[in-house]
């Protein structure tokens, strides 16, 4: 053993929902003791850093029930079973913002909360937007905003933007601006 790896010896499904599955696992620690781990299994997600022709960042404003407040985020959504993230990113961009794109590139992949979840977030960038029409899910209510990089940075400072993927998006756009 490498001195860090934990070995699962038991797993009990606690909840099987539309978005997540919750498990209570028993593990053997590297020193031989046992412990429990609460694990959220998630199908993965995509997020899109989308800049319009003026270089403004597209954000969606929506109510998020777990925080009980309205927040600004980049367009994002969960993967369907066995869905290619490249296809999901284009789907989510159009569903949430009404825009398609000529080209899109993957810029990062990261675990959103590795302390308890296996959710893998695939982040894309596009600046080749083609206006279209939103296709929101029937239980989805959101508004689309285009903000300058300076406005987005202020929104991070003011905690209007407070989720990791969107903070990452603002930093990504700041780095792009420095490289030009």
N, C-alpha and C positions, 0 to 999 in steps of 0.2 A: 504494500500500500504506500502511497506517496506522502502520507502525513496530513493530507487535506481532504481527501475524498470521503464522502459519507456513502454508506451502502443501504439502500432501501431493503427492509425486511418485511414490511407490511404496508398495504395501501387500502384505504377505505374511501369510497366515493361518498361524499356528504351531500352534494347538490349537482344536478346536471341541468344547466339552463340553456337559454337561447344563445348567450354570448360566452359564458364561462362554465367551467366544471371545477368544483372545489373538492379537493382530496385532503384527507388527514393521513399522513404517512408516518410510519415508525422507521427510524434509521439507526444504524450503528455508526457512531462517531469514530474518527481516526484513533482515539485512545481506547476504544472498546466499549465505552458507555453507550447507552441508547438515548434517543431524544425523539420528539415529535416535530413534524414539519407540516404546516398548512400550505398547500400548493394550489394555485389557481392556474388551470390549463386554459389557454386561449388560442384561437386559430391563427393569430397573427393579424397584422394591420398594415395599412399603407398611409402615408401622409405626403402631401404634395406642396412644395414650395413653388408657388406660381406667381410670376411677375408679368404685369401687363406691358403694353407697348411704351408706357411712360416710366417703366421700372418700378411701378408700385406693387406692393405685396398684396395678394388677395387673402383676405381673412373671412371667416364665417363667425357670426355672432349668434350664440345659442345658449339656452338654459341647460345647465348640467345638474341633473338631479342629485348626484352624490355630494356636490358642494353646495347645493341649493342656491345657485346664483348663475347669472349670465356671464359668460366669458367669451373672449375672442380666441380663435384657433385657426391654424391653417387647415384646409380641407383634408379630411381623413376618413377612414372607415375600415371595418374589419374585412378580412379575407373570407370568402366563401370556401367550403370544403374543396381542397385540391386546386384552388384558383391560383393562377400565375400572378404574382405581385405586379408585374408590368401591366397586365390587363386590368387588374383591380385598381391601380392608380389612375388610369385613364377613365375608368368607370366612375370612380369616386369624384374625380375632378368635374366631370360633366354633371353627375347627379347633384352635387352640392353647389357648384358655382354656375352651371350652365355653359361652361367653356369646354371645348375640345382643345387639342394641341397638335401642332405639326410634328414636334419632336419632344422627347422627354428623356432625361438621363437619371439613373440611380446614383444618389450621392452618399448614402449611408444606410447601414442596417444596425439596429441596436436593440437591446432588451430594455423595455420600458420600466420595469420594476423587478429586477432579478432576485430580490429578497424573498418574494412570495409568488411570482408569476413567471411563466415561460413565454409571455407575449413578445414576439419579435416584430419590431416596427421597421418597415422598409420605407425610406425617405427618397423622394424624387424631386427633380427640379425641371421647370419648363419656363421659357420666356417667349414661347411661340403660340400664344393663345388665339383661338378662333371662337368668337362669341356664338352662343347657341341658347339653349333653353334648359333650365333646371329640371331634374327628375327626382324630387325628394321622395324618400320613403314615406308611407302614409302616417307614421308616427314621428316624423322629423319636421321641425320648424326652425328655420334659421334665416339670417339675413347676410348678404355678401357685402363686404367693404373692401375698397382698395386704399391702402395707406402708403405713404412715403416711408422710406427706410428710417428717416428721422422720427416720424410719428410712431412707427413700430417700436423703435428703441425707447421712446418716452413711455409707451404703453407697457413695456417690460418694467421700467423703473417705477411706474405707478401701479404695478400689479394688475393691470387690466389684461395683460398677457401673462399667464402664470402656469401654463402647462409646458412640460419639458420639450415636446416636439416643436412647439411654436417658438419658444425661446431659442432652441437650436436653429430654427429657420431664420430668425432675425440675425443671429450670429453668422450664419452661413452667408446671408446677404451682405452683411458688413464686411466679411472677408472678401467676397467677390468685388465689392466696391473698392476696397484697398488695392486689389490686384489689377485694377483697370488703369 
